[in-house]
């Protein structure tokens, strides 16, 4: 009897769709064993792409505070089928799972689909996904899903280069290399190579050994933890909490506050972030063991 595999994702640019479809290839290649279904989350009112700059920054408070929008219902076929494994692809917006993903998780459909089902999360991001994954873990736990694996594909360029390329991509639609800037996003080579993670997942799934899947994924490069970026995320979450609540509460001043937030965010990236990096490097000997423990935790799938 065939096993049912569901691939869930939301992708504006197509990058995440490429990633999840590549990871799913080993299941697709064995049609006699697996029935693979794709569920592309659709919002009733979708976000534009490329993003007008004002719309991109205006999305910040709802993104960070995890305020959902209305989604179109999944098909009855998806809602009424019991799946044996779910590959769950997601993006990160403002250090948080994207609004479409949050909207699905809060929709009521999510529990019907995810409950009591093994889930492998797959993200394609600029570079900061670690604490967003922690937020997603809470949703999956509350929906009684069984998180068995995590894969995080990132842009391998330095933090500052990737800021420039991602802003160019999001606001103009240009991903390709131009001038001194490299191509944006996860590299084509890494996306193509992610099929190896699908092969690992399929092998462990076929052997009914998903409880031991994550260490093998980590061993094969599915998770890279950069302690400096974890520190940046922690600082960013504190700052975003203040800004998002301020903007939501001061509705009449929202346009002005969004402009101030945009300026602050750019200053934080280009001025505050280097200071955090220096402090991080200076304190590395002091916090070495603590950071190694943190790294092992973030590479795993358990929730504190």
BELRA-V34984 format. One record per backbone hydrogen bond with DSSP energy under -0.5 kcal/mol. CO is the residue of the C=O (numbers start at 1). NH is the residue of the N-H. If there is no record, write none. Layout:
# BELRA-V34984
co=CO nh=NH
co=CO nh=NH
This chain:
# BELRA-V34984
co=3 nh=5
co=3 nh=35
co=4 nh=84
co=4 nh=85
co=5 nh=37
co=6 nh=8
co=6 nh=87
co=7 nh=39
co=8 nh=89
co=9 nh=41
co=14 nh=18
co=15 nh=19
co=16 nh=20
co=17 nh=21
co=18 nh=22
co=19 nh=23
co=20 nh=24
co=22 nh=25
co=24 nh=27
co=24 nh=28
co=25 nh=29
co=27 nh=30
co=30 nh=33
co=30 nh=34
co=33 nh=3
co=34 nh=36
co=35 nh=5
co=37 nh=7
co=38 nh=40
co=39 nh=9
co=39 nh=41
co=42 nh=72
co=52 nh=55
co=52 nh=56
co=53 nh=57
co=54 nh=58
co=55 nh=59
co=56 nh=59
co=57 nh=60
co=59 nh=63
co=60 nh=64
co=61 nh=65
co=62 nh=67
co=63 nh=66
co=66 nh=68
co=70 nh=44
co=70 nh=45
co=75 nh=79
co=76 nh=80
co=77 nh=81
co=78 nh=81
co=81 nh=83
co=85 nh=6
co=86 nh=88
co=86 nh=120
co=87 nh=8
co=87 nh=89
co=88 nh=122
co=90 nh=124
co=91 nh=98
co=93 nh=96
co=96 nh=93
co=98 nh=102
co=99 nh=103
co=100 nh=104
co=101 nh=105
co=102 nh=106
co=104 nh=107
co=104 nh=110
co=108 nh=112
co=109 nh=113
co=110 nh=114
co=111 nh=115
co=114 nh=117
co=117 nh=146
co=118 nh=86
co=119 nh=121
co=119 nh=148
co=119 nh=149
co=120 nh=88
co=121 nh=151
co=122 nh=90
co=123 nh=153
co=125 nh=155
co=126 nh=155
co=127 nh=129
co=129 nh=133
co=130 nh=134
co=131 nh=135
co=132 nh=136
co=133 nh=137
co=134 nh=138
co=135 nh=139
co=136 nh=140
co=137 nh=141
co=138 nh=142
co=139 nh=143
co=140 nh=145
co=141 nh=144
co=144 nh=116
co=145 nh=147
co=146 nh=119
co=146 nh=148
co=148 nh=214
co=149 nh=121
co=151 nh=123
co=151 nh=153
co=153 nh=125
co=158 nh=162
co=159 nh=163
co=160 nh=164
co=161 nh=165
co=162 nh=166
co=163 nh=167
co=164 nh=168
co=165 nh=169
co=166 nh=170
co=167 nh=171
co=168 nh=172
co=168 nh=173
co=168 nh=174
co=169 nh=173
co=170 nh=50
co=170 nh=51
co=173 nh=175
co=175 nh=184
co=178 nh=181
co=181 nh=178
co=187 nh=191
co=188 nh=192
co=189 nh=193
co=190 nh=194
co=191 nh=194
co=192 nh=195
co=193 nh=196
co=194 nh=197
co=194 nh=198
co=195 nh=199
co=196 nh=200
co=197 nh=201
co=198 nh=202
co=199 nh=203
co=200 nh=204
co=201 nh=205
co=202 nh=206
co=203 nh=207
co=204 nh=209
co=205 nh=208
co=209 nh=212
co=210 nh=213
co=212 nh=216
co=213 nh=216
co=213 nh=217
co=214 nh=218
co=215 nh=219
co=216 nh=220
co=217 nh=222
co=218 nh=221
co=222 nh=152
co=224 nh=226
co=225 nh=227
co=226 nh=229
co=226 nh=230
co=227 nh=231
co=228 nh=232
co=229 nh=233
co=230 nh=234
co=231 nh=235
co=232 nh=236
co=233 nh=237
co=234 nh=238
co=235 nh=239
co=236 nh=240
co=237 nh=241
co=238 nh=242
co=239 nh=243
co=240 nh=244
co=241 nh=245
co=242 nh=246
co=243 nh=247
co=244 nh=248
co=245 nh=249
co=246 nh=250
co=249 nh=251
co=250 nh=253
co=251 nh=254
co=253 nh=257
co=254 nh=258
co=255 nh=259
co=256 nh=260
co=257 nh=261
co=258 nh=262
co=259 nh=263
co=260 nh=264
co=261 nh=265
co=262 nh=266
co=263 nh=267
co=264 nh=268
co=265 nh=269
co=266 nh=270
co=267 nh=271
co=267 nh=272
co=268 nh=273
co=271 nh=275
co=272 nh=276
co=273 nh=277
co=274 nh=278
co=275 nh=279
co=276 nh=280
co=277 nh=281
co=278 nh=282
co=279 nh=283
co=281 nh=284
co=283 nh=287
co=284 nh=288
co=287 nh=291
co=288 nh=292
co=289 nh=293
co=290 nh=294
co=291 nh=295
co=292 nh=296
co=293 nh=297
co=294 nh=298
co=295 nh=299
co=296 nh=300
co=297 nh=300
